[in-house]
Amino acid sequence: LVGGCDLEQLCHYLPNKKFNITKDFNYVNSRGIAVHREHTTFIRKAVNNDKHELEFISKLPFLDKNILNFKFLDDNIDYIIFSPLMNYTQELYNHNNLNYMIAYGGYSDIHNKDKFKGFDDNELYEFKCNWSHKGQQSPADFEEDLKWLISVTSKPIIFLNGAEVAIENPQENDAHLRHIEMNKVLEKFVNAHPNRCSMIDVRKYVLNRDDLTNNIRHYQRHIYIELAKE
């Protein structure tokens, strides 16, 4: 399973005697910041294995040297279950001189912040000077990354898409509209590659606000039970 740590609940409901489950979830680094590295931007870096780039970007407050340690790329994996919601959510930043791309946060630009969790004043100033905000990934680039993903692994991929329920969250305005846009790309891609991919449609289960918890990506327990069954 590749995705956010909320999928831990889904793992709990899978029959443990039938499956050996390998988890590539987000985690908390030594500075107490949640490291979300499941955006395909980071998966590409893991495949490319540029040690100089890893050394450079791992010094950012919200990353570390473990970001490219993906287990799902190993040969002993039989099926990949992938939730690409960080591609839906995170903002992309490009280094002005080195052309390194990273993904972080979501629905806001660090350049507009006077304070940001995990950064001291100097780190925030240096980030603003050295990294340019590129916005969220375009649907076209998302499709290209999906094509690339099935080209670097021969394993079947089961995708989980995103909920499309509106939720009042001032930190993520109109997230449901973004999910609608990206879900269309994912569904079209899966339908075009039926021999390689399938999709579990979260929209069949997340029907209203009561099915969510604190944001559009976190579901109530009964939703994870249904997803695990499927």
C-alpha positions as CSV (number, residue, x, y, z in Angstrom):
1,L,0.0,0.0,0.0
2,V,1.3,3.4,-1.0
3,G,-0.4,6.5,0.3
4,G,-1.2,8.4,3.4
5,C,-1.0,6.9,6.9
6,D,-4.8,7.0,7.1
7,L,-4.7,3.8,5.0
8,E,-3.4,2.0,8.1
9,Q,-7.1,1.6,9.0
10,L,-7.6,-0.1,5.7
11,C,-4.7,-2.5,6.4
12,H,-6.4,-3.4,9.7
13,Y,-9.4,-4.9,7.9
14,L,-7.5,-6.9,5.3
15,P,-7.2,-10.6,6.2
16,N,-3.8,-10.9,7.7
17,K,-3.5,-14.6,7.0
18,K,-4.1,-14.1,3.3
19,F,-1.8,-11.2,2.6
20,N,1.7,-10.0,3.6
21,I,1.2,-6.3,3.6
22,T,4.1,-3.9,2.9
23,K,3.4,-0.2,3.7
24,D,4.9,2.9,2.1
25,F,3.1,5.6,4.1
26,N,4.0,9.1,5.2
27,Y,5.9,9.4,8.5
28,V,7.1,12.0,11.0
29,N,10.8,13.1,10.7
30,S,13.1,14.1,13.5
31,R,11.8,17.7,13.5
32,G,8.2,16.5,14.1
33,I,7.0,17.3,10.6
34,A,4.9,14.8,8.6
35,V,6.8,13.7,5.5
36,H,4.5,13.0,2.6
37,R,6.7,11.5,-0.1
38,E,4.1,9.5,-2.1
39,H,3.7,12.2,-4.8
40,T,5.0,10.7,-8.0
41,T,7.7,13.5,-8.1
42,F,9.4,11.6,-5.3
43,I,8.8,8.2,-6.8
44,R,10.5,9.3,-9.9
45,K,13.5,10.4,-7.8
46,A,13.6,7.0,-6.2
47,V,13.9,5.3,-9.6
48,N,16.4,7.8,-10.9
49,N,18.5,7.4,-7.7
50,D,20.4,10.7,-8.0
51,K,22.4,10.7,-4.7
52,H,23.4,14.3,-5.1
53,E,19.8,15.4,-5.4
54,L,18.8,13.3,-2.4
55,E,21.6,14.8,-0.3
56,F,20.5,18.3,-1.3
57,I,16.7,18.1,-0.8
58,S,16.9,15.9,2.3
59,K,18.2,19.0,4.2
60,L,14.8,20.8,3.7
61,P,12.9,20.9,7.1
62,F,10.0,18.8,5.8
63,L,12.1,16.0,4.2
64,D,14.9,13.7,5.3
65,K,17.2,11.0,3.9
66,N,14.5,8.3,4.1
67,I,12.1,9.9,1.6
68,L,13.2,7.7,-1.4
69,N,13.2,4.4,0.5
70,F,10.1,2.9,-1.2
71,K,9.5,-0.8,-0.6
72,F,6.8,-1.1,-3.3
73,L,9.5,-1.0,-6.1
74,D,11.0,-4.3,-4.8
75,D,10.6,-7.4,-7.0
76,N,8.9,-9.4,-4.3
77,I,5.8,-7.3,-4.4
78,D,2.8,-8.9,-6.1
79,Y,0.2,-6.1,-6.2
80,I,0.5,-2.4,-5.6
81,I,-2.4,-0.4,-4.1
82,F,-1.7,3.2,-4.7
83,S,-3.6,6.3,-3.4
84,P,-2.3,9.2,-5.5
85,L,-4.0,11.9,-3.4
86,M,-0.8,13.8,-2.8
87,N,-0.7,14.4,-6.6
88,Y,-4.1,15.9,-6.1
89,T,-3.0,17.9,-3.1
90,Q,0.6,19.0,-2.8
91,E,2.2,22.1,-4.3
92,L,5.2,21.8,-6.5
93,Y,8.4,23.9,-6.0
94,N,11.4,24.1,-8.4
95,H,14.9,25.1,-7.3
96,N,15.9,28.2,-9.2
97,N,19.4,27.0,-10.0
98,L,19.5,23.2,-9.8
99,N,16.2,22.4,-11.5
100,Y,15.2,20.1,-8.6
101,M,11.4,19.7,-8.1
102,I,9.8,18.8,-4.8
103,A,6.2,18.6,-3.6
104,Y,5.0,19.9,-0.3
105,G,1.9,21.2,1.5
106,G,-1.2,21.9,-0.5
107,Y,-3.6,24.6,-1.5
108,S,-1.3,27.5,-0.5
109,D,2.1,28.9,-1.4
110,I,4.9,29.0,1.2
111,H,6.0,32.3,-0.3
112,N,2.9,34.0,1.1
113,K,3.6,32.9,4.7
114,D,5.5,34.9,7.3
115,K,5.8,31.8,9.5
116,F,5.6,28.1,8.5
117,K,5.6,25.0,10.6
118,G,9.1,23.5,10.9
119,F,10.9,26.4,9.4
120,D,12.9,28.9,11.4
121,D,13.1,32.4,10.0
122,N,16.3,31.9,8.2
123,E,15.2,28.6,6.6
124,L,11.9,30.2,5.5
125,Y,13.8,33.1,3.9
126,E,16.3,30.8,2.1
127,F,13.4,28.7,0.8
128,K,11.6,31.7,-0.6
129,C,14.8,32.9,-2.3
130,N,15.8,29.6,-3.8
131,W,12.6,27.8,-4.7
132,S,9.9,28.9,-7.1
133,H,6.2,27.9,-6.6
134,K,4.8,26.0,-9.6
135,G,1.3,25.3,-8.2
136,Q,-0.4,21.9,-8.0
137,Q,0.4,19.3,-10.7
138,S,-1.5,19.8,-13.9
139,P,-3.9,17.1,-15.0
140,A,-1.7,16.5,-18.1
141,D,1.4,16.0,-16.1
142,F,-0.5,13.7,-13.7
143,E,-1.4,11.5,-16.7
144,E,2.2,11.5,-17.9
145,D,3.3,10.3,-14.4
146,L,0.7,7.5,-14.4
147,K,2.0,6.3,-17.8
148,W,5.6,6.5,-16.4
149,L,4.6,4.6,-13.3
150,I,3.2,1.5,-15.2
151,S,6.4,1.6,-17.3
152,V,8.8,1.2,-14.4
153,T,6.9,-1.7,-12.7
154,S,5.4,-4.8,-14.1
155,K,3.1,-5.3,-11.1
156,P,-0.7,-4.8,-11.3
157,I,-1.7,-1.5,-9.7
158,I,-5.0,-0.9,-7.9
159,F,-5.7,2.8,-7.6
160,L,-7.8,4.5,-5.0
161,N,-9.3,7.7,-6.2
162,G,-10.5,10.7,-4.2
163,A,-13.7,11.7,-2.6
164,E,-15.7,14.5,-4.2
165,V,-17.7,15.7,-1.2
166,A,-17.6,19.4,-0.4
167,I,-16.1,20.1,3.1
168,E,-15.7,23.4,4.8
169,N,-12.0,23.7,5.3
170,P,-10.5,27.2,4.9
171,Q,-7.0,25.6,4.5
172,E,-8.1,23.6,1.5
173,N,-10.8,25.7,-0.3
174,D,-12.7,23.8,-3.0
175,A,-10.7,20.7,-2.6
176,H,-13.6,18.7,-4.0
177,L,-13.4,20.5,-7.3
178,R,-9.7,19.6,-7.5
179,H,-10.6,16.0,-6.8
180,I,-13.2,16.0,-9.5
181,E,-10.7,17.2,-12.0
182,M,-8.0,14.7,-11.1
183,N,-10.4,11.8,-10.7
184,K,-11.4,12.2,-14.4
185,V,-7.8,11.8,-15.4
186,L,-7.3,8.7,-13.2
187,E,-10.5,7.0,-14.3
188,K,-9.7,7.6,-18.0
189,F,-6.2,6.3,-17.6
190,V,-7.3,3.1,-15.7
191,N,-10.0,2.4,-18.4
192,A,-7.3,2.8,-21.1
193,H,-5.0,0.2,-19.4
194,P,-7.3,-2.6,-18.1
195,N,-4.6,-5.2,-18.3
196,R,-2.4,-3.2,-15.9
197,C,-4.6,-1.2,-13.7
198,S,-7.9,-1.2,-11.8
199,M,-9.6,1.3,-9.5
200,I,-11.5,1.2,-6.3
201,D,-13.9,4.1,-6.5
202,V,-14.0,5.9,-3.2
203,R,-17.0,7.9,-4.4
204,K,-19.2,4.9,-4.1
205,Y,-18.7,4.9,-0.3
206,V,-18.0,8.6,0.7
207,L,-21.4,10.1,-0.1
208,N,-21.7,13.1,2.3
209,R,-19.8,15.2,4.8
210,D,-20.6,12.7,7.6
211,D,-18.4,10.1,5.9
212,L,-15.3,12.4,6.3
213,T,-13.4,13.4,9.4
214,N,-11.1,16.5,9.4
215,N,-10.4,16.8,5.6
216,I,-11.4,15.4,2.2
217,R,-8.7,12.7,2.4
218,H,-9.6,11.2,5.8
219,Y,-12.7,8.9,6.1
220,Q,-14.8,7.5,8.9
221,R,-13.9,4.0,9.9
222,H,-16.9,2.3,8.2
223,I,-15.5,3.7,4.9
224,Y,-12.2,1.9,5.3
225,I,-14.0,-1.3,6.1
226,E,-15.9,-1.1,2.8
227,L,-12.7,-0.2,0.9
228,A,-10.9,-3.2,2.5
229,K,-13.8,-5.5,1.5
230,E,-13.5,-4.4,-2.2
